[in-house]
Amino acid sequence: GSSTLMYKSHDQDKEYVGFATLPNQVHRKSVKKGFDFTLMVAGESGLGKSTLVNSLFLTDLYKDRKLLNAEERITQTVEITKHTVDIEEKGVKLKLTIVDTPGFGDAVNNTECWKSVADYIDQQFEQYFRDESGLNRKNIQDNRVHCCLYFISPFGHGLRPLDVEFMKALHEKVNIVPVLAKADTLTPGEVKKKKIKIREEIEQYGIKIYQFPDCDSDEDEDFKQQDHELKESIPFAVIGSNTVVEAKGKRVRGRLYPWGIVEVENPAHCDFVKLRNMLVRTHMQDLKDVTRETHYENYRAQCIQSMTRMVVKERNRKYAHAEGREK
Amino acid sequence: MSDIVPPEVRPKPAVPAKPPNVGAPSPSSPFPPQGLGVGGGGISAPPPSAIPVPIGSHGGSHSVGHGIGHSVSHAGSHAAPHSGGHGHGGSHSSSGGSTLLGYIGIDTIIEQMRKKTMKTGFDFNIMVVGHSGLGKSTLVNTLFKSQVSRRSAGWARDEKIPKTVEIKAVSHVIEEGGVKMKLTVVDTPGFGDQINNDNCWEPISKYINEQYEKFLKEEVNITRKKRIPDTRVHCCLYFISPTGHSLRQLDTEFMKRLSHSVNIIPVIAKADTLTIEERQEFKQRVRKELEMSGIEFYPQKEFDDDMEDKSDNDKIREAMPFAVVGSDKEYQVNGKRVLGRKTAWGIVEVENPNHCEFAQLRDFLIRSHLQDLKEVTHNIHYETYRAKRLNENGGLHPISSADTQESNL
């Protein structure tokens, strides 16, 4: 890569072009522009989605939320809500959009309750498609969903019918990262068993979750080991917390029980840190790339195909009509 | 209606006058043998595990007791036949009574009943309802400290979710302190697990009514069995998912529809998901919703017999739904072996009242209100069903089975 080029440049000063600095230039520009990322969270209510989002990004996005009771929720259909927050860290700006799906899976009859979610994702693709094909492309807003965290209940025996249906309806539209919610309900043995079961069922039902890219063969062993562990951790067993508690003299984000303290950021307690690192520190760019290169392109191709089909159909209809008149 | 009608009274010379661990005898029961109070009033009584709790049976003087029993219940007063679980009512001082000259020995009836019931044993039917994975089987096993649930009856843990709600009943005879209990656990796999759960409560409702019907048919027979087998559901534990938010729509739908035909005891499952604070808030919200939806869970306010009952039951109602954790594994804590769940940050002790409310549920369900559950089922829910059936089509049809005689109604 660029390292070898740099090496050579020392020997052949006159031939040094200088585009080795390109990554730095890109870096500088991006930092000035800022990044954006759209994360969707889906799953039944009460699985700790909002708390986890707050924990991941150290914000309080859901401060003024009012929880509905069972009576009020009878007439509610699945809504799509958006919260946007600007986060800055060490000079890098991130515009984070969280898309929530309140009402999902909460009714007695949940047939096709994922439809509004699928429609939302398609709408963002469609809007981008239009903008991309339009004349003024300077300030295109990218609202496409880059990643969907799907929350699996820890109380089931693996995937439930609703989980399977949701993931199958969306796996070709968005990167699905399954998480095992409220994992402090489970003992370490139970977590392990459930993860294996869920991974088996995902394969059995042909669900295509987000795949971590394989690491290059020239990466060092540590990195390879980490990558392997990451893949084995699916679904991430997570715990979230909005409160800080005191444990062993330190202040940590956690949950205080009479029998002990769960520390959110302790890798021995849950996979929160793994998830956060994956989402923010290592795979954020890849998630966006896959969205752009695979999911969006699929949508675009389908769109164009169906548009072409419609045009052809319309043309044939006109011919048939014209012929009919001639006769 | 508070007469003890013993079959015979004979002074019993060698029997001690005061049997141990008896709460005051409660004589007001609609049928002989009279119901014996289990524990003296509510949870605080020491668990009298040696005291048998007689079946809601029709042994002994059949026709007499029957007539008495029915007329009482039909008169609409629920007050009388309800003393089962609470040691109160005409308490005879067991030391012979200061008003009697000399000792007759009437109080030895208790010992006689006790012996008789220990021989016959009694049965209890408990149903568990809730999404799969909420720990229903584990909790029942923990409650009765035996492997009594369907899970241990050879059912594979990873069975697929059934497409419709199934009803699976498993019976075991367990024994404690010389008392035998035939415990039937009715499981309802498939409840609430589908994408579309409309009417998933119907198979359950049907099952409950079928048991009432079975009992009714036996009852109206001319030649009745000495002891009608009682398969009626005495108690339905409804498992609420510990989301921390509030009840789900399915929860209220189910409980609204079934609380008038069976005793429903809601419990918050897998409570080790919630911190103490979260648990209290969740409970408050759940109770408010239950109230707003008009759901009367057991112990129902309208069936409180007297002030003592009311105050005991008020305390219980205030604490419900109990937030429970179940486990069939033991761990060493502070030198003792306890049932619990071992996590990376500590051991959740099932029977530790600081950790969860399992002990409270167990005491309530088994040690103080077991008999009451049966009595409310028999005197109220069953009677409601029976009255409805009698009013349909102008009365019950004669039994169609081998007996072609008319019913004695």
Interface residues (C-beta under 8 A of the other chain):
Chain A: E44 S45 G46 L47 L67 L68 N69 A70 E71 R73 I74 D106 A107 V108 N109 N110 T111 C113 S153 P154 F155 G156 H157 G158 R160 P161 L162 E165 K182 D184 T185 L186 T187 P188 K197 R255 L256 Y257 P258 W259 G260 I261 V262 E263 A268 H269
Chain B: H131 S132 G133 L134 G135 R157 D158 I161 D193 Q194 I195 N196 N197 D198 S241 P242 T243 G244 H245 S246 L247 R248 Q249 L250 D251 T252 E253 A269 K270 D272 T273 T275 I276 R285 K288 E289 M292 S293 R341 K342 T343 A344 W345 G346 I347 V348 E349 N352 N354 H355
